[in-house]
């Protein structure tokens, strides 16, 4: 087995290598299914891609996304503040996911050649 393909096999055996971590993109993807508060986003993101964001990482991403106008807070429910994705956030998410899709397609095609 060539060393380049050994890494591909090892990645399949080690699930932590498959975790995706781009907190703002993960938050946008979570909110694409509807408004959520922080804890619900953490759980949704973990089920979506296996990455569990810490509160500091999550709320840092939320603050940046809110500053950019890509998400907005909703009125508090009990002691929790839900957020929703904005129209601009949806457009950004679509563009970023399309880029990732092209990247993944090209990368997988290159792996087939190994």
C-alpha positions in Angstrom: 0.0 0.0 0.0 1.4 3.4 -0.9 1.8 5.8 2.0 -0.7 8.3 0.4 -3.5 5.8 0.4 -2.6 4.5 3.9 -3.6 8.0 5.2 -7.0 7.6 3.5 -7.6 4.2 5.2 -6.4 5.5 8.6 -8.9 8.5 8.4 -11.7 6.0 8.0 -10.5 4.2 11.2 -10.2 7.3 13.2 -13.5 9.2 13.4 -11.9 12.3 14.9 -10.2 13.0 11.6 -13.6 13.5 10.0 -14.8 16.3 12.3 -15.4 19.6 10.6 -14.7 22.8 12.5 -15.6 26.2 11.1 -17.8 27.5 13.9 -19.5 30.4 12.0 -20.4 28.0 9.1 -21.6 25.4 11.6 -23.9 27.9 13.3 -25.3 29.1 10.0 -26.0 25.5 9.0 -27.7 24.8 12.3 -29.9 27.9 12.1 -30.9 26.9 8.5 -33.3 24.4 10.0 -34.9 27.0 12.2 -34.3 29.3 15.2 -32.3 27.9 18.1 -30.7 29.0 21.4 -27.1 28.2 22.2 -27.5 24.8 23.8 -29.8 23.6 21.0 -27.2 24.7 18.5 -24.4 22.9 20.3 -26.4 19.6 20.2 -27.6 20.2 16.6 -24.0 20.9 15.4 -22.7 17.7 17.1 -25.4 15.6 15.4 -24.7 17.3 12.1 -21.0 16.8 11.9 -19.6 15.2 15.1 -18.0 18.4 16.4 -19.0 19.7 19.8 -18.4 23.4 20.1 -17.6 24.8 23.5 -19.7 27.7 24.8 -16.9 30.3 24.2 -16.4 29.1 20.6 -20.1 29.1 20.0 -20.8 32.5 21.5 -17.8 34.0 19.8 -19.1 32.8 16.4 -22.6 34.1 17.3 -21.2 37.5 18.1 -19.3 37.7 14.8 -22.3 36.5 12.8 -24.6 39.0 14.5 -22.1 41.8 13.8 -22.1 40.8 10.1 -25.9 40.7 9.9 -26.0 37.0 9.1 -28.0 36.1 12.2 -30.2 38.0 14.5 -31.5 37.5 18.1 -35.1 36.8 18.8 -36.9 37.8 22.0 -35.7 35.7 25.0 -37.6 32.5 25.9 -37.3 32.0 29.7 -33.5 32.6 30.2 -32.5 31.6 26.7 -32.0 33.8 23.7 -32.8 32.1 20.4 -31.2 33.2 17.1 -32.3 32.9 13.5 -30.5 33.2 10.2 -31.2 36.3 8.1 -31.8 36.5 4.4 -28.2 37.6 3.9 -27.0 34.7 6.1 -28.9 32.2 3.9 -27.1 33.7 0.8 -23.7 33.4 2.5 -24.4 29.8 3.7 -25.5 28.8 0.2 -22.3 30.3 -1.3 -20.0 28.7 1.2 -21.6 25.3 0.9 -21.5 25.4 -2.9 -17.7 26.2 -2.6 -17.2 23.3 -0.2 -19.2 21.0 -2.5 -16.9 21.9 -5.4 -13.8 21.4 -3.2 -15.1 18.0 -1.9 -16.0 16.8 -5.4 -12.5 17.7 -6.7 -10.7 16.3 -3.7 -12.6 13.0 -3.9 -11.9 12.8 -7.6 -8.2 13.2 -6.9 -8.3 10.5 -4.3 -9.8 8.1 -6.8 -6.6 8.6 -8.9 -4.4 7.3 -6.1 
